[in-house]
Each structure stands twice: as structure tokens, then as C-alpha cells.
Amino acid sequence: MKDKKSITKWFYWFSLGVCIIAVFKILDNFSDITSFLSEFIGVLMPFIIAIIFAYLFYIPSKKLEGVIKKSKLLRKKARTISVLAVYIIAIVAIVFIIKGIIPSVVKSVTDLGESLPKYYNSFLETYDKLEDNSILKKVDMHKVVDKLKEIDITEFVKLSNIEQYINGAIGVVSTVFSILVSIIFSVYLLISRHDIKNFFVKLIRAVFPENTSKNILEYLGKTNKIFINFIYCQILDGIIIGIITSIALTILKVKYGILLGMMIGLLNIIPYFGAIIAIAIAAFITLFTGGFEKAIIMLIVTIILQQIDSNIINPHILGEGLKINPIVIIFAVTLGGAYFNVLGMFLAVPVAAIIKILLEDYIELKVQIRNSKRDKKIE
């Protein structure tokens, strides 16, 4: 018995030593490891994108599959037909967007680029007319302009050689190929989703005890539901606010209203801070293109629309799905953005919802244990 304890103790200290050496070697070669991981993630990127596609299209394909299964003739191929139909609908929608919306957006961007010198000169004229005690006068815009003029444009011109064009063409072909691989792989993932799910369920049940595996599968199911609800709700909310803002800015005759409205809707997907950043950019562009008064009006209207979205539209869309206090959301988004940038800000809310569920279940379990102990003492 003594020898067994000695062996166990020796094995513990040996394992600890190996772990310390491994950590030291990892830190010693951290740059090489990060470089390797970056390349490895780059190779896996088409498959990561495929998983995202499959995740987004899971609910539509599942609902469509349920409808198709009602037909006896198509029942056996319901899943394949539903997946292909969803992707065809998505491709048609993308083509419609490209043909209907993108040209106006491209025109707006091109027009903005061509008109920037005019807006810039107009802004400087307005700046020079300001009183000396003005807040804006504290920033010497002419010095800022002189600094910008010092940028060596020839460095950018050097990019316009044949080699760069070839590399660009290869990059485009590589990107198109990666997208095709992602789409094809995501289709197979959706078609084989039950087999993949059953494999991981069996793996979890094989590795963990029965109660543990049951809890893991239960929380994985809850997590999946939270993420799906959150993603779809945020996308829907972004589309709604983008359309409403575009219409409002068009009515106000704000230049590039559709472009700015779409930008606000897109960044609105990021909770709280996305909308603030988008509105600030839109106000800055409107300041150049429409003047101070138009920028203020645009700012007031977009802030009102954001308040309506935050207090009426978004809560109505999310409903009771996540059940998180706004204070927790602000704290989670701030923390996620501080440590994990934009991705952290986007994922902060669903992660906070998962932590909330875990805490509630833990508290409920502790209360049940305490109540059971108290009942035993009373008996």
C-alpha cells in the first residue's frame, strides 16, 4: 500500500514537471506557435465558414423538411430537397440584392469618393469662418492636413505593377474556390446532420458517466437554442432598422441615405456599440456632404430610431428568449469588446445568457440540497 502511494505521488510530481516544461517551451516559442496556428486556421477557414453556413441554414432547412415530409412521394428525399431548396433561395436572394441594391450603393460610394475634395474644401472654409473661441478651433485642422500631405503616395502607386495584379487575380480565384468548398461542405453537413449529432452524442455518453453526459447534452441543447435565437433575432433586427433608417434618411434628403442606412443596420447587429459607431460615422459623412444643420437633424432622427429599436423593436423580437437584464448586456458587451474585440462584443450576449442559465441551475440545485437537509432534520 505504501509503495502504491509512493508511485502515485511520484507520478503526480512527474506530471507536474512535464506540464511546467511544456508551458515553458510553449512560451519560449510563442511566436512560432502563433504563426503555425494562424496558418492552420487559414487552411481550415473554408470549413469554419461551412459550419457557420450550416448553422445559419439549419432552422430554415429543418422547417422546410417538415413541410416536404408531408408528401409521400418526396418523404425519402425530404432532407436533401429542403437543404438544396434553402441554398437556392439564398442564392436567388443574394443575386436580387446584388442587382437591386448594390448598384445604388456602389454609385453612392463612387460619388462620395469623387466629391471628397469638394466636401473637404467646403469644410475648411467653414472651419476658417469659425470664431477663435470655438471648440473646433482648438484642433488645428491645417496641421492635420499638412501631416496627411506628408504621406508618400508613391508607396501606393508601386502596388499597380503586373505582379500585384497577378497576385490579386490568384487571390480572387482562391477566394471563390474557398467559398465553393464552404458551400459544398455546408450542404453535406446539413444533409448528414443527424449522423454527426448521433456520433457526438455517443462519444459524450462513452466518455462521461450517465448523469454527467445527460447534463452535458442538456446544456449543449440549451446553448444551441440560445445562439440560434440570438443570431436570427439580431439579423432580423439589423434588417428592420437598416430599412427604416434608409427610408428616414431618404425622406430627409440626406446624401447617400441608403448607403448610410444599410451601414447602420449592418453594424446594429453588434449590440449597443455597433449602432453608436455607425451613427457617428454617418454623422461625420453628413457633416461633409450636407453641412452642420443636416448632420444634427440626421443625428437626432437616427438616435430616436435607435431608441425605438432598443426599447420596442429589439425586445419584441428577442421576446422572452434570452431573458437578460439590460445592465448585464451592457456589462457583457463591454467586457467582450475589451478582451475579444468585435467578435467578443457580438458573442457577449449569448455567452452571458448561457452563464445566467448555469448560475440559475446551480442556485436552484443548492437550494434543493439545503431544503432536503432541513426536511431530514425536521423528520
Rosetta blueprint (number, residue, H / E / L):
1 M L
2 K H
3 D H
4 K H
5 K H
6 S H
7 I H
8 T H
9 K H
10 W H
11 F H
12 Y H
13 W H
14 F H
15 S H
16 L H
17 G H
18 V H
19 C H
20 I H
21 I H
22 A H
23 V H
24 F H
25 K H
26 I H
27 L H
28 D H
29 N L
30 F H
31 S H
32 D H
33 I H
34 T H
35 S H
36 F H
37 L H
38 S H
39 E H
40 F H
41 I H
42 G H
43 V H
44 L H
45 M H
46 P H
47 F H
48 I H
49 I H
50 A H
51 I H
52 I H
53 F H
54 A H
55 Y H
56 L H
57 F H
58 Y H
59 I H
60 P H
61 S H
62 K H
63 K H
64 L H
65 E H
66 G H
67 V H
68 I H
69 K L
70 K L
71 S L
72 K L
73 L L
74 L L
75 R H
76 K H
77 K H
78 A H
79 R H
80 T H
81 I H
82 S H
83 V H
84 L H
85 A H
86 V H
87 Y H
88 I H
89 I H
90 A H
91 I H
92 V H
93 A H
94 I H
95 V H
96 F H
97 I H
98 I H
99 K H
100 G H
101 I L
102 I H
103 P H
104 S H
105 V H
106 V H
107 K H
108 S H
109 V H
110 T H
111 D H
112 L H
113 G H
114 E H
115 S H
116 L H
117 P H
118 K H
119 Y H
120 Y H
121 N H
122 S H
123 F H
124 L H
125 E H
126 T H
127 Y H
128 D H
129 K L
130 L L
131 E L
132 D L
133 N L
134 S L
135 I L
136 L H
137 K H
138 K H
139 V L
140 D L
141 M H
142 H H
143 K H
144 V H
145 V H
146 D H
147 K H
148 L H
149 K H
150 E L
151 I L
152 D L
153 I L
154 T H
155 E H
156 F H
157 V H
158 K L
159 L L
160 S L
161 N L
162 I H
163 E H
164 Q H
165 Y H
166 I H
167 N H
168 G H
169 A H
170 I H
171 G H
172 V H
173 V H
174 S H
175 T H
176 V H
177 F H
178 S H
179 I H
180 L H
181 V H
182 S H
183 I H
184 I H
185 F H
186 S H
187 V H
188 Y H
189 L H
190 L H
191 I H
192 S L
193 R H
194 H H
195 D H
196 I H
197 K H
198 N H
199 F H
200 F H
201 V H
202 K H
203 L H
204 I H
205 R H
206 A H
207 V H
208 F L
209 P L
210 E H
211 N H
212 T H
213 S H
214 K H
215 N H
216 I H
217 L H
218 E H
219 Y H
220 L H
221 G H
222 K H
223 T H
224 N H
225 K H
226 I H
227 F H
228 I H
229 N H
230 F H
231 I H
232 Y H
233 C H
234 Q H
235 I H
236 L H
237 D H
238 G H
239 I H
240 I H
241 I H
242 G H
243 I H
244 I H
245 T H
246 S H
247 I H
248 A H
249 L H
250 T H
251 I H
252 L L
253 K L
254 V L
255 K L
256 Y L
257 G H
258 I H
259 L H
260 L H
261 G H
262 M H
263 M H
264 I H
265 G H
266 L H
267 L H
268 N L
269 I L
270 I L
271 P L
272 Y L
273 F H
274 G H
275 A H
276 I H
277 I H
278 A H
279 I H
280 A H
281 I H
282 A H
283 A H
284 F H
285 I H
286 T H
287 L H
288 F H
289 T H
290 G H
291 G H
292 F H
293 E H
294 K H
295 A H
296 I H
297 I H
298 M H
299 L H
300 I H
301 V H
302 T H
303 I H
304 I H
305 L H
306 Q H
307 Q H
308 I H
309 D H
310 S H
311 N H
312 I H
313 I H
314 N H
315 P H
316 H H
317 I H
318 L H
319 G L
320 E L
321 G L
322 L L
323 K L
324 I L
325 N L
326 P H
327 I H
328 V H
329 I H
330 I H
331 F H
332 A H
333 V H
334 T H
335 L H
336 G H
337 G H
338 A H
339 Y H
340 F H
341 N H
342 V H
343 L H
344 G H
345 M H
346 F H
347 L H
348 A H
349 V H
350 P H
351 V H
352 A H
353 A H
354 I H
355 I H
356 K H
357 I H
358 L H
359 L H
360 E H
361 D H
362 Y H
363 I H
364 E H
365 L H
366 K H
367 V H
368 Q H
369 I H
370 R H
371 N H
372 S H
373 K H
374 R H
375 D H
376 K H
377 K H
378 I H
379 E L
